[in-house]
Amino acid sequence: MRTNLLQRLALAAVLGAALPLAWGQAHVVESGVHTLRVSVVPSATLATETARAHGIDVAADRGVVNVVVLERGDVGQRPVPAEVSVTRTDLVGRPETIQMREVRTNGGISYFGTFTVHASPTARFRISARPAKAVQPLTVEFEERFFVPR
């Protein structure tokens, strides 16, 4: 329980403390000893220094995908490296591969990717992450609605 709380606090610190409730909701999948956690937030919600440190452009029409893969062990969960792929599909069915990059900070491992929010307010995300020890990747799909100021 304590490890889970610490991981949530670490994620909130990386993504910025005050995320709107409609954004940043974690999508979680568990398989065996691994857990996949994914959140999508507008880049404008990130603290300026956090965005700068991770090379994220802050703009009203930019979104950020954050992926964390955890492995359960004898002393709780710990972040582990994984092969991560993210595809975003708009309502018209146009797929976009989001380039992800690994970020290692304070003993944690996260994968970040950015994307432009177009006129289509809703997008479908498909995330696949395969930790080194896993036979099958962990996969999650979800829709996210975006509100871009005009």
BELZIMO-V770684 format. One line per field, one symbol per residue. ss: DSSP state (H for helix, E for strand, C for the rest). A space follows every 10 residues. Layout:
BEGIN
ss->???
END
This chain:
BEGIN
ss->CHHHHHHHHH HHHHHCCCCC CCCCCCEEEE ECCEEEEEEE EEHHHCCHHH HHHCCCCCCC CEEEEEEEEE EEECCEEEEC CEEEEEEEEE CCCCEEEECC EEEEECCEEE EEEEEECCCC CEEEEEEEEE ECCCCCCEEE EEEEECCCCC
END
